[in-house]
Amino acid sequence: MTFDEFRASLAAPGPPLGISNALLALWHDGRGDWAQAHRVAQEIHDEAGSHVHAYLHRKEGDESNAHYWYRRAHVTPFDGGLDEEWRDIVRKLLG
């Protein structure tokens, strides 16, 4: 799946089949459902999930919690805009 296909899937009634849980969380966030995105992210116990979790807490405005999750993901906290970070993480997860 390409980034453009993933982004286009946000208009569909359901997420694309076969995507990772980290992408699923970002899919929900991309549709404006932060709470569902966070519920999904809380159940992911790897670095990708921690990275998404960090982004979600940054979006929420909880910088200290976001930094905790960035550390768990072993990534540098993002210093650009939230939309830019969402796109960056999606592209990384899509490979």
N, C-alpha and C positions, 0 to 999 in steps of 0.2 A: 504494500500500500504506500502510496506517495503522500507527502504532506498535503497537497491540494485535494486528494481524494479523502483524506481524513477530515480536513476542514469542511469539505462539501458534505460529509456524512453528518455534520451537526444539524442539517436540515431534515434528516431522516427521523422517523419516530423512535427508532432504537439504535443502539450502537452497532458498529460493524462487527461481524462475527469473527472470532479468533484473535481479537486484540488482547494485549496484556492488561492486567488490572491497573497498572500505572497509566496506560493510555485510556482505559475506561474512566479513571478518575478525571483525567484531563478532558475527556469527551463531555462528561457531566458539567465540569467547570466551564467549558466552552459554550455550553447551552445555558449558562447562567445559574446552574444548580450547585452552588458552593457546598451546601450541606451534604448533598449526596456524594459529591466529589471527595469531601473530607471523610465520610463514612467508608468509602472504598479505600482511600489512602491509609486509613488507620489499620486496615487488615493486611497491608503489604509490608513484609518484614525483610526487605532487602534495600540496597542502595537506591534503586530506581524509585521505590516507594517513599523512601526518606526524602529524595529530591523533590518529588511531587508534593509531599507533605510540607516541606520547607516553603515552596512556592505558595501553597494555599494559605499558610499562616502569614506569609508576607502580604498576600492579597488582603487578608483579614485585618492587617495592621498590627499584628502581634510580632514585632521584630525580634524580641528575645526568644520566643518559641521558634520562630523561623530559623534563627541562627543555630539553635540546638539541632534542628533537623538538617540544616546544611552540613554541620559537622558530622552527623551520622551518615550522610550521603557522601562524605569526602569530596565536596565541591565548594568552591569559593562562592560566597553570597553574591547574587546577581545585583548589578548596580544600574541596570537599565529599567525600562518600563515593564509593567506587568504583562502587557500583550506580547512584548518582545521576548520576555522570559517564557511565556506559555509556548510560543512558536519554537523557541530554542529547545525546550525540553521535548516537545513532540517530535521535532526532527531527530534529536538524539535517540529517542526511544524507537523511532521507525528505522533507524540505522541508515 
